[in-house]
Amino acid sequence: MSVFHTKDISQSSFLITGGAGFIGSHLVNYLLDNGAKKVRVLDNLATGLRSNVDLFLQKPNYEFINGDIRDFETCKNACKGIDYVSHQAALGSVPRSVKDPVASNDVNVTGFLNVLTAAKDAGVKTFVYASSSAVYGDEPNLPKVEERIGNPLSPYAVTKKTNELYADVFSKLYGMNIIGFRYFNVFGSRQDPNGPYAAVMPLFVSGIINNTPVYINGDGEQTRDFTYVDNAVQANVRGMLTDNAAAFGQVYNIAVGEKFSVNFLYNAIRELLNIPHEATYRQEREGDIRNSLADISKAKNLLGYNPQYRFLDGLKLTVEYFKDIYSK
């Protein structure tokens, strides 16, 4: 992984909520490898995997709190002595939120507010958090620009939009340094391949290798700005460590600025595996956005964000990772 910062972090302490999750664990990895004084993870392992953080157990600057962001006292304890917070903890998945909007709200809104308030009370230097491209909703124009959003299409999108509203208020009311990231279809190693809301790439690789059914929702021509996980790590690092006052109180698209269809993705994975497995098409998912493409110029200009991995570069690495898992 490239180095995304120049600031000395050997005297800085970091809290990563959801650090046992997919993006969170990659961020923990980066900070530990680059000499952070302390990296503390807060995760209740509801969707995060212990295997993602067991990698760090031998690191003296690593600390794990098994706790729930819905408990304010837990959040207060987690923020003690912390300089920078990266809030990745959430219940992801549009379908999950459609099925259980109350749970999504409890974790993604109440939990977010708990961590944000605890960070404020602890006097953290900078608070960055994961939003989502889902907030663009029914806004039809491409590419997506941060200042122009539509109506949310799912409870998940409502929760992420609510996070942005709270962040804006806390930034203005309490003078906090806060930055939000609208992730566009982040993928890579350590994505959970199991469960009803598993990510699409490990599902595709698993199905193709094991000759089991692979499902594509709708006609497969819906497009996404697929973003390799190292690009998301870069955004978080640059956001936490920026000295640019104009960068705070903002939300940014984190993507590559290229769109590919789900059919293209599936065929690319088949080619990389060299297995001619056919997919099964089924009904579109409720709440899904049809097309997604990001304008990333704001993140480039204010944060110095510069994605190191384009879609096919990241896809090759991801397929190799899951190929090793499913071939054993």
Helices and strands as residue ranges (DSSP letters): E 13-17, H 22-33, E 38-43, H 50-53, G 54-56, E 62-66, H 72-79, E 84-87, H 94-99, H 101-105, I 106-110, H 111-122, E 126-132, G 133-136, H 155-174, E 178-183, E 186-187, H 200-210, E 215-217, E 223-224, E 227-228, H 229-241, G 245-247, E 250-254, E 260-261, H 262-273, E 280-282, H 297-303, H 311-326
